[in-house]
Amino acid sequence: MIGSSFFIFGLCVGSFINCLVYRLHLRDTRGVLIGRSFCPRCKHQLAWYDNIPLLSFILLKARCRYCQKKISIHYPLVELGTGVLTLLVLFHLRGVLSGHLAGVLFYLLITYALIAIFVSDLLYFTVPDEVVWSAIGISFLRILVTGHWSLVIPGLLSGLFFLALVLATKGRGMGLGDVKLAGLMGLVLGYPKIIIALYLAFLTGAVVGVILILLRKKHFGEHIPFGPFLCTATIISLFWGEIIWKQGLVLLLLRF
């Protein structure tokens, strides 16, 4: 029962994230909180029963009730993914945080911010400042409250590392949004989890890039958004970074 409630809550947050990302892309910052949802194709305002997370997509058979244009699959996927990750945060970190509600709330907010950045960069090739700076602010607030100032160093070094990459490639490989996202990763993960996250991001980014080129979906040198890889790697490292780090050290020692 509790799990179902949290999952439904996650679905609703996912629906809000879809709205947030789209309106930030339109630069409609005022309408994010007070505007009613509408079809991005015909602009018709949606009734409440057309805006039920996941369920409306199924009942409408993936088509707008008013213009009959197809509804993008990313909408239910974001809602479903947010619901699943909400459960993952609550049940995976519950034992780690020993019932600290503030800690659970922090990781939920960071996870939601990462989902929003993932979707925005994937669809629109942008890392929204409103989201990433809010997450950085929340991370600094956590540091102030807990006194874990050691987290500042990984955040600073990660950001500087990506800034050096941007300057070296003259912005062709990645942008300043990735710099801010890397700084956020360091503030949230700390050492050694940030090492795992960056390794996973570069590894998966390279593999996916090669596959897309081989499938002729992308051409060599064509831009591929790196934010989704950074966000995915951050979530993986957040939950399983310590296990991966320890297992990696064991395998390294066995080789010698």
N, C-alpha and C positions, 0 to 999 in steps of 0.2 A: 504493500500500500504506500509506504513512504517512498520507495523507489519509483513507483508510478507517478506520484505527485511531483517529484523532482524532475522526472523525465518530461512531463507535460510543461513544467516551468521552463525547462531548457528549450523545448519546442517554441514556446512563446518568445523567449529571448532570441532564438534563431530568426524568427519572423521579424523582430525588431531590427536585428543586425542587417537583414536583407534591405529593409527600408532605410536604415541609417546609411549603408554603403551607397545605395542608389542616389539618395538625396545629397550626400556629400559630394558625389560625382557631379551632380547638377549644381553644386554650390548653394543648395537650398537649406542652409543651416537653421533658419528659423522654423521651417516646416518639419524638421526632424521630430520635434517634440509635440507640435500642436496640429500639424496637417493630417488630414485623412488619407488613407491609402487609396491609390488609383492604379489603373492599368497603364503600364509604361507605353503601350502601343496606342490605344484609343483615348487615353487620359480620362476615362470614365471613372468616377468615384465608386469604390467598392463597398458593397453592403457588408455588414459584420459577418454574415454567413458565407461570404465569398473569401473571407480572410482568416478562416480557422486554420492554424498551422497544420500542415501535412494533409489533414482531412479534406479541406476544400480542393486541393490539387487533385486528389483522387476522385472526389464526387464530380468535379467539373471536367474530368477526363483530360486534364492538362490543357484546357482551352478557356480563354476568357469568356464569361457568360455574355458579354455585350458585343465584342467584335469577332469572337470565334478564332482569334489568333492564338497560336500555341504559347503556353506558359513555359518559360525556360525551366529546364530540369534542375538548374542550380538552386532555385528557391526551396523546393522540398529537401534537397540534399543538405543545404545549409541548416535548415531547421532540424533535420534528423541528426546531423553531425553534432549540432550544439546540444541536443538532448542527450546523446550518448556521452559526449565529453563532460556534461554536467554530472552525470552519474559517475563517470570515471574520477572526476575531481573529488566528489563527495565521499565515495567509498574507498578509493585508493589512498587518499591523503588523510582520511579520518583517523586511522591508527597512527600515522606519522605525526600529525599535529596534535594528537591526544585531546581532541575535543575543543581546541582553540577556535572559536567561531570566527574571530578576526582573521586568523590565518586561512581558514577555508574561504571566507569572503574575498580575501586578497587574491587567492589563486583562481577563484571563479572569475573575478573581474579581469585578471590578466589573460585567462583563457578566452574569454569573450572578446577582448581586444585583439588577440592574435587571430581569432576567426575572422573578425572584421577586416583586419589587414590582409589576411590570406585572400579573402574574396575580392577586396578592392584591387589588390595588385594583380590578381589573376584576370579579372574582367576589364579593368581600366588602366592597368600599369601605373598605379599610384599608391603610395603609402600615405593615407590621410593624416595630416598633422594633428587634427583634432583628436584622433584616436591614439596615436603613438605618444604625443606629448602628455595626454591625460594618463596613459599607462605609466609613463616615466615619472610623472608627479606622484601617482599612487605608490610607486616603488620607492621613491625617496621618502614619502611619508612613513612607509613601513620601516625603512632604515632608521628614521628618526625615533620611531616608537620602540623598536627592538634593540637599537644600538649596534646593529650588524654593519658597521662602517666598512668592513672588509669587502662588502659587495660593491662598493664604489669603484674599487680598482679594476675588477673584471669588466665592469660597465664602461669605464673610461678607456681601457686598453682595447676592448672590442670595437668601440666607436672609432678610435684612432686608427686601428688596423684597416677598417673598411674605408675610412677617409683617405688613407694612403692608397688603397686600391682604386678609389674613384679618381684621385689625382693622377695616378700612374696610367690609367686607361682613358683619361680625359672624359670620364662619364659614359664611355661606350659600354662597359661591362655592367655597371650598376650606378645607382644614383644616390643622392643625399638621403632619400627616404630609407634606403638600406643601411646607411650610416646610423641614423637614429634608431632603427629597429635593432641593429647589432648592439648599440649601447643599452637599449632596454633589455635585451637578452642577458647581457652580463649582469645587470642590476638584479634581475630576477633569479638567474641560475647560480651565479657565483662560480668559484673554482671548486672542483674540476668539471662541473657539468657543462660550463660554457665551451670547454674544449670538445666535449662529445657532440654538442649541438652544432658547432661550426664544422666539425669533421663530417657529420651526417649531412649537413646542408650542402657542402661542396661536393660530396660524393654522390648524393642523389641528384643534385643539379646536373653534374657532368653526365651521369648515366642516362637521365631522361633527355638531356640535350642531344646526346649521340643517337638515342633511339628515334627521336623526332626527325633528326637529319636523315637517318637511314630510311625512315618511312616517308621521307620527302614532305613532311608536314612543316618543317622549318629548313631554312638555308643556312649554311655556315656563315657566322657573323651576324645573323638575325637575332634581335633582342628576345630573350626569354625572361619573364619576370622571376626574380630571385627571391622575392618576399615569401611566396608560398613555401619554398623549401626551408627558409629560415624559420617560419612559423611552425611548420610540421616538426622540424628538428628540435625546436624549443620545447614543444609539448612532449615529444618522446623523451628528451633528456630530463624534463621536469619530473616525469613519472619513473623512468627507468635508468636515468643517467648514472646513478651510483652503481647499479648492478652492471651496466655496460662497462663502466670504468674499471671496476674490480675484475670482471671477467677478462677484459682486455689486458690488464696487468698480469693476470695469471697466465694467459696464452703467451704473452711476451716473455715471461720468465721461463716457461716450458720450452720455448724455442732455443733458449740459451742453456 
